[in-house]
Amino acid sequence: MVEAERFCIALTSPICSFGSSYFVEGDAQTVINMLQGKRQVTTHLEVIIRDTLSFDSRFNSCSFNFVPRNCNRVANILAKYTISLETPITWLQDFPSWVHREASLDFSLMQQ
């Protein structure tokens, strides 16, 4: 349920601009399959999935893709980091070096 809510929140974020193209990735394969229409939506996720799919019409294209957890470390680390914050932050320039390091590790795992 948390993963489904994150997709919905991400697509309603001010950083997502109308008309752009987005690739939304997650490691909850069941939720991804529901968003892709490959699996019947369960009752407890119905509202969240429906809302998420209604937001994706704002964009030129929006795809939902499964990424195995071991190739999605940076997303999990960022999620844990944001939970520890008392106020939201936005990086307008370069990401911190630790984010680059984690992203490089994810990329190298995906290439294997």
LUMTI-990686 format. One line per 10 residues: number of its first residue (from 1); their letters; for each residue x, y, z of N, C-alpha, C. Coordinates in steps of 0.1 Angstrom, whole numbers, plus 5000, padded with zeros to 4 digits. Layout:
LUMTI-990686
NUM = a = X,Y,Z,X,Y,Z,X,Y,Z | ...
end
This chain:
LUMTI-990686
1 = mveaerfcia = 5008,4988,5000,5000,5000,5000,5009,5013,5000 | 5020,5012,5007,5029,5024,5008,5034,5027,4994 | 5038,5017,4987,5044,5019,4974,5034,5025,4964 | 5021,5020,4965,5011,5026,4957,5009,5041,4960 | 5009,5044,4973,5007,5058,4977,5018,5067,4972 | 5031,5061,4972,5042,5069,4967,5041,5072,4953 | 5036,5063,4945,5034,5066,4930,5024,5078,4929 | 5014,5077,4936,5003,5088,4935,5009,5101,4939 | 5016,5101,4950,5022,5114,4955,5033,5119,4945 | 5040,5110,4940,5051,5114,4930,5045,5121,4918
11 = ltspicsfgs = 5034,5116,4913,5027,5122,4901,5020,5135,4904 | 5017,5138,4917,5010,5150,4920,5020,5160,4925 | 5033,5157,4926,5043,5166,4930,5045,5178,4921 | 5047,5190,4927,5049,5202,4918,5061,5200,4908 | 5070,5191,4911,5081,5189,4902,5077,5183,4889 | 5066,5176,4889,5061,5169,4877,5053,5179,4869 | 5058,5183,4857,5051,5193,4849,5042,5187,4838 | 5031,5194,4835,5022,5189,4825,5029,5188,4812 | 5025,5178,4804,5030,5176,4791,5044,5169,4790 | 5050,5166,4801,5063,5159,4801,5061,5144,4801
21 = syfvegdaqt = 5072,5137,4799,5072,5122,4799,5078,5117,4812 | 5072,5107,4818,5078,5102,4830,5079,5087,4830 | 5089,5081,4837,5091,5067,4839,5090,5065,4854 | 5080,5059,4859,5079,5057,4873,5083,5042,4876 | 5093,5041,4885,5099,5028,4888,5096,5024,4903 | 5094,5012,4905,5092,5007,4919,5095,4992,4920 | 5097,4987,4932,5101,4973,4934,5089,4965,4939 | 5077,4971,4939,5065,4964,4943,5058,4959,4930 | 5062,4947,4926,5058,4942,4913,5042,4940,4912 | 5036,4937,4923,5021,4936,4923,5015,4949,4920
31 = vinmlqgkrq = 5020,4960,4926,5014,4973,4924,5017,4977,4909 | 5029,4975,4904,5033,4979,4891,5023,4971,4881 | 5021,4958,4883,5012,4951,4875,4998,4956,4875 | 4993,4961,4886,4980,4967,4887,4980,4980,4879 | 4990,4988,4880,4991,5001,4873,4992,4999,4858 | 4998,4988,4854,5000,4984,4839,4988,4977,4834 | 4978,4974,4843,4966,4967,4838,4968,4952,4836 | 4979,4947,4842,4982,4932,4840,4976,4924,4851 | 4971,4931,4862,4966,4924,4873,4954,4931,4878 | 4944,4924,4883,4932,4930,4889,4935,4938,4901
41 = vtthleviir = 4930,4950,4902,4932,4958,4913,4925,4953,4926 | 4932,4952,4937,4926,4947,4949,4918,4958,4955 | 4908,4955,4963,4899,4964,4969,4906,4975,4977 | 4915,4971,4985,4921,4980,4994,4931,4990,4987 | 4934,4987,4975,4943,4997,4967,4935,5004,4956 | 4922,5001,4954,4914,5006,4943,4915,5021,4942 | 4912,5028,4952,4912,5043,4952,4926,5048,4948 | 4936,5043,4954,4950,5048,4951,4954,5045,4937 | 4951,5033,4932,4955,5030,4918,4947,5039,4909 | 4934,5040,4911,4925,5048,4902,4930,5063,4902
51 = dtlsfdsrfn = 4934,5068,4914,4939,5082,4914,4952,5083,4907 | 4961,5074,4909,4974,5074,4902,4972,5074,4887 | 4963,5065,4882,4961,5064,4868,4954,5077,4862 | 4946,5083,4870,4940,5096,4866,4950,5107,4864 | 4960,5107,4873,4971,5117,4872,4980,5115,4860 | 4982,5103,4856,4991,5100,4845,4986,5106,4832 | 4974,5110,4831,4968,5116,4818,4973,5130,4817 | 4979,5136,4827,4984,5150,4826,4997,5150,4817 | 5003,5139,4815,5016,5139,4808,5015,5133,4794 | 5026,5137,4786,5027,5131,4773,5027,5116,4773
61 = scsfnfvprn = 5035,5111,4782,5036,5097,4785,5040,5094,4799 | 5035,5084,4804,5039,5080,4818,5038,5065,4818 | 5050,5059,4821,5050,5044,4822,5054,5040,4836 | 5049,5028,4840,5052,5023,4853,5060,5010,4851 | 5072,5010,4857,5081,4999,4854,5086,4992,4867 | 5087,4979,4867,5092,4972,4878,5108,4972,4878 | 5114,4974,4889,5128,4974,4891,5131,4965,4903 | 5139,4955,4902,5142,4947,4914,5148,4955,4925 | 5145,4951,4937,5150,4959,4949,5165,4961,4949 | 5172,4950,4945,5187,4951,4946,5192,4961,4935
71 = cnrvanilak = 5184,4966,4926,5188,4976,4916,5181,4989,4919 | 5175,4990,4930,5167,5002,4934,5171,5007,4947 | 5184,5005,4951,5189,5009,4964,5187,5024,4967 | 5191,5032,4956,5191,5046,4958,5177,5051,4962 | 5166,5046,4956,5153,5050,4959,5149,5046,4974 | 5153,5035,4978,5151,5031,4992,5158,5039,5002 | 5171,5043,4999,5179,5051,5008,5173,5065,5008 | 5169,5070,4997,5163,5084,4997,5150,5084,5004 | 5142,5073,5003,5129,5073,5010,5132,5073,5025 | 5141,5065,5030,5145,5065,5044,5150,5078,5049
81 = ytisletpit = 5158,5085,5040,5164,5098,5044,5153,5108,5045 | 5143,5108,5036,5132,5118,5037,5123,5116,5049 | 5122,5104,5054,5114,5101,5066,5120,5108,5078 | 5134,5109,5078,5141,5115,5089,5140,5130,5089 | 5136,5136,5078,5135,5151,5077,5123,5157,5084 | 5125,5169,5090,5113,5175,5096,5106,5184,5086 | 5113,5189,5076,5107,5197,5065,5112,5192,5052 | 5104,5194,5042,5107,5190,5028,5120,5197,5023 | 5127,5191,5014,5139,5197,5008,5138,5195,4993 | 5144,5204,4986,5146,5203,4971,5160,5206,4967
91 = wlqdfpswvh = 5166,5197,4959,5179,5200,4954,5177,5206,4940 | 5181,5218,4939,5180,5225,4926,5192,5224,4917 | 5203,5221,4923,5215,5219,4915,5219,5204,4916 | 5232,5202,4918,5237,5188,4919,5232,5181,4931 | 5229,5168,4930,5226,5160,4941,5238,5158,4950 | 5237,5155,4963,5248,5153,4971,5256,5141,4966 | 5269,5141,4969,5278,5130,4964,5273,5116,4968 | 5267,5115,4980,5263,5101,4984,5252,5096,4975 | 5243,5105,4970,5233,5101,4961,5239,5096,4947 | 5249,5104,4943,5256,5099,4930,5262,5086,4932
101 = reasldfslm = 5269,5084,4944,5275,5071,4947,5265,5059,4946 | 5254,5061,4953,5244,5051,4954,5238,5048,4940 | 5235,5059,4932,5230,5057,4919,5240,5050,4910 | 5252,5052,4911,5263,5045,4904,5262,5030,4907 | 5261,5027,4920,5260,5013,4924,5248,5006,4918 | 5236,5013,4918,5224,5008,4912,5226,5005,4897 | 5232,5015,4890,5234,5013,4876,5244,5002,4873 | 5254,5000,4881,5263,4989,4878,5257,4975,4881 | 5247,4975,4891,5240,4962,4893,5231,4959,4882 | 5225,4969,4876,5216,4967,4865,5223,4963,4852
111 = qq = 5235,4966,4851,5243,4962,4839,5248,4948,4840 | 5247,4941,4851,5252,4927,4853,5243,4917,4847
end
